[in-house]
Amino acid sequence: MFISPMLLHKSEHPFEDEDFITELKLDGIRLILSKFNNKIRLYTRHKNEVTNMFPELLQLDIPNGTVLDGEIIVTDQQGKPDFEAMMERFQSKKSEHAIQYCVFDVIYHNGQKITQLPLYERKELLEETVVDSNVICKVQWMYGNSLAYFELVKQQGLEGIVQKKANSKYQINKRSNDWLKVINYQYTDAVITGLRKDEFGLLLGIEEGNQLKPGGIMEFVTPAARKQFYSQYQDLIVGENKQFIYLDPKIKCKVKFRNYTKAGLLRIPSFVEYIS
């Protein structure tokens, strides 16, 4: 049984409120696990069934009539979630990366839909439902303490935290302010080296000494910033091919991003402001 998961709104900063619980934001792939008729089925948040991709989850000792919500992750040698490794495993059955399913909510319990129960009660039922092992675990949580926890997340270079209203209902297929994500963004200065032709995207370069190394493609740019870019880029064109128009790297901007990829590119860069 597929359930379209509840989604999170963004919060720019963590806040202290004992009516909210705090969890680690895990850098992986959202996964809905259901068990009915003694068969486990697995779905991504976009309703793609991926049951056969993760055979290690199909023999879990979970009660019949259960639907769980969580994140599958692959960890690196330091035990931190490694999104690139997770994607390698997701895209290839030949990948040997070990996964772990980190569960943070239960939507059906003993065959009954429990979305109307407050989150803290669903957490109690989750304790009864899931026994931690090397392939499945319950996400740890606490009341409040978000500021201190976010500082710890930043020190460890993790993705961020989630703050959820403790009495929140599970709102199927909705994005709610009852659930908030606070991303541990990194910031850097970049130059725009090109424009993608088929769909909007700006090529970025990162200055390192006298060198300009590739920084990836930035798709998230405000309408006002796009307008300003379009008003000046044509004078900077130095070449093109089927995919890109290349520019003299004169336009500088500050960008925020999740982390550096293993190839040294910025992951999910987005525009902050132009630098004069």
C-alpha positions in Angstrom: 0.0 0.0 0.0 1.4 3.4 -1.0 0.8 6.4 1.2 1.9 9.8 -0.2 4.1 11.1 2.6 3.8 14.3 4.6 6.4 16.9 3.5 8.4 19.6 5.2 8.5 23.4 4.9 11.8 25.2 5.1 12.8 27.3 8.1 15.8 29.5 7.7 16.9 29.1 11.3 16.3 26.7 14.2 14.1 28.0 17.1 13.5 27.0 20.6 10.0 25.6 21.4 9.3 22.7 23.7 6.1 22.0 21.7 8.4 20.8 18.9 10.5 17.8 18.7 14.0 17.8 17.1 15.4 15.2 14.8 18.5 14.8 12.6 17.7 15.4 8.9 19.0 12.4 7.1 20.7 12.8 3.7 19.2 9.9 1.8 16.0 8.8 -0.1 12.5 8.9 1.4 11.0 5.5 1.6 7.5 4.2 2.5 7.4 0.6 3.7 4.1 -1.3 3.9 3.4 -4.8 5.1 0.0 -6.3 4.3 -0.9 -9.9 3.6 2.6 -10.7 5.0 4.3 -9.0 2.1 6.6 -6.0 2.4 6.4 -3.4 -0.4 8.7 -0.4 -0.8 7.9 2.9 -2.4 9.6 6.2 -3.0 7.8 9.5 -2.2 6.9 9.7 -5.9 5.0 6.4 -5.9 7.7 4.4 -7.6 7.7 0.9 -6.3 11.3 -0.2 -5.5 10.6 -3.4 -3.6 13.0 -5.5 -5.6 15.8 -3.0 -5.3 16.3 -3.6 -1.5 16.0 -7.3 -0.8 17.6 -6.8 2.6 14.4 -5.0 3.8 12.0 -7.7 2.6 12.5 -10.1 5.6 12.2 -7.5 8.4 10.3 -8.6 11.4 7.5 -6.1 11.3 3.9 -6.7 12.2 1.3 -7.2 9.5 -0.8 -4.2 8.8 2.0 -1.7 9.1 3.0 1.4 7.0 6.3 3.1 8.0 7.8 6.4 6.9 11.6 6.9 6.9 14.8 7.5 4.9 17.2 5.0 3.5 20.8 6.0 3.8 24.3 4.7 3.1 26.9 5.8 5.6 30.6 6.6 5.0 33.6 5.4 7.0 32.8 8.1 9.7 29.2 6.9 10.0 27.8 10.0 8.3 25.1 9.7 5.5 26.7 9.7 2.1 24.1 10.8 -0.5 26.3 10.0 -3.5 26.9 6.5 -2.3 23.1 6.2 -1.7 22.4 7.2 -5.2 25.0 4.7 -6.5 23.1 2.0 -4.6 19.7 3.2 -5.8 20.8 3.3 -9.4 22.6 -0.1 -9.6 21.8 -3.5 -8.1 25.5 -4.3 -8.6 26.4 -1.7 -6.0 27.7 -3.2 -2.8 26.9 -0.3 -0.5 25.0 -1.4 2.6 21.8 0.5 3.3 20.0 1.3 6.5 16.3 2.2 6.8 15.9 5.0 9.4 12.3 5.2 10.4 10.7 8.3 11.9 6.9 7.7 11.7 4.3 5.0 11.5 1.1 5.7 9.4 -0.7 2.3 9.8 -0.5 0.2 12.9 -2.2 -3.2 13.2 -4.0 -2.5 10.0 -5.5 0.8 11.4 -4.7 4.2 9.9 -3.3 6.3 12.8 -2.7 9.6 11.0 -5.1 11.4 13.4 -3.0 10.6 16.4 -0.5 13.2 17.6 3.1 12.6 16.6 4.3 11.8 20.2 1.8 9.0 20.3 2.8 7.7 16.9 6.4 7.7 18.2 5.3 5.5 21.1 3.7 3.0 18.7 6.8 3.1 16.6 8.8 2.0 19.6 6.6 -1.1 19.7 6.8 -1.7 16.0 10.4 -1.5 15.1 13.4 -3.3 16.7 16.7 -1.7 15.7 19.1 -3.8 13.7 21.9 -3.3 11.2 19.3 -2.7 8.4 16.6 -0.8 10.2 16.6 1.7 13.1 14.3 4.3 14.7 15.4 8.0 14.3 16.3 9.5 17.6 14.4 12.6 18.8 14.1 14.9 21.7 11.8 17.8 22.8 13.3 21.2 22.1 17.1 21.7 22.2 17.1 22.6 18.5 19.7 25.4 18.7 22.3 23.3 20.5 21.6 20.3 18.2 21.9 22.5 15.1 25.3 23.7 16.3 26.4 20.1 16.7 25.1 19.3 13.2 27.1 22.2 11.7 30.3 21.1 13.6 29.9 17.6 12.2 29.1 18.8 8.6 25.7 17.0 8.6 22.7 18.0 6.4 20.5 19.7 9.0 17.7 19.1 11.5 14.0 18.7 11.4 11.6 20.3 13.9 8.1 18.8 14.2 5.2 19.9 16.3 4.8 17.2 18.9 1.0 17.0 18.7 0.9 17.2 14.8 -1.3 14.8 12.8 0.2 13.0 9.8 -1.0 15.0 6.9 -0.9 12.7 3.8 0.4 14.3 0.6 0.7 17.8 2.2 3.5 20.1 3.0 2.9 21.5 6.4 4.4 24.1 8.8 4.0 21.5 11.5 7.1 19.9 10.0 10.1 22.1 9.3 13.5 21.5 7.9 16.5 23.6 8.8 19.3 23.0 6.3 23.0 23.4 7.2 23.9 25.4 4.1 27.5 26.2 3.1 28.3 29.4 1.3 30.9 30.4 -1.3 31.6 33.0 -3.9 31.4 31.9 -7.5 31.5 33.3 -11.1 29.1 32.6 -13.8 30.9 31.0 -16.7 27.9 30.0 -18.9 24.2 29.5 -19.6 22.5 26.2 -20.3 20.4 26.3 -23.5 17.6 23.7 -23.1 16.4 24.6 -19.6 17.6 27.4 -17.3 20.8 26.8 -15.5 23.9 28.8 -15.0 27.4 27.3 -15.2 29.5 28.2 -12.1 33.2 28.5 -11.6 35.1 28.6 -8.3 38.2 30.7 -8.2 41.2 29.0 -6.5 44.3 31.1 -6.7 44.9 31.8 -10.3 42.7 28.9 -11.4 39.0 28.6 -12.2 37.6 25.2 -11.4 34.1 24.0 -12.4 31.5 24.5 -9.7 28.4 22.8 -11.3 25.1 24.2 -12.5 22.9 26.6 -10.6 19.2 26.2 -11.3 17.8 28.1 -8.3 17.9 31.8 -9.1 15.4 34.5 -8.1 13.3 36.1 -10.9 14.9 39.5 -10.1 18.4 38.0 -10.3 17.6 36.2 -13.6 16.3 39.5 -15.0 19.6 41.2 -14.0 21.6 38.4 -15.5 19.7 38.5 -18.8 20.3 42.2 -19.1 24.1 41.9 -19.2 25.2 38.4 -20.3 25.1 39.0 -24.1 28.1 41.3 -23.9 30.1 38.5 -22.2 29.6 35.7 -24.7 32.9 34.0 -25.7 31.6 30.8 -27.4 28.9 28.1 -27.4 28.1 24.5 -28.3 24.8 22.5 -28.4 24.4 22.6 -24.7 25.8 25.9 -23.4 26.6 29.5 -24.1 30.0 30.3 -22.6 30.7 33.6 -20.9 33.7 35.6 -19.8 33.6 35.0 -16.1 32.9 38.6 -15.0 29.6 38.2 -13.1 30.3 37.2 -9.5 27.7 36.0 -7.0 27.4 34.4 -3.6 25.7 31.0 -3.6 24.6 28.6 -0.9 24.8 24.8 -1.4 24.4 21.5 0.6 28.0 20.2 0.3 30.8 19.5 -2.1 30.4 16.4 -4.2 33.2 13.9 -4.5 34.1 15.5 -7.9 34.4 18.9 -6.1 31.2 20.4 -7.5 28.6 22.3 -5.4 25.6 20.2 -4.6 22.3 22.0 -5.3 23.7 25.5 -5.5 21.2 28.4 -5.2 21.7 32.1 -5.7 22.1 34.4 -2.7 23.3 37.8 -4.1 25.5 39.4 -6.8 28.9 40.6 -5.7 30.0 43.8 -7.3 
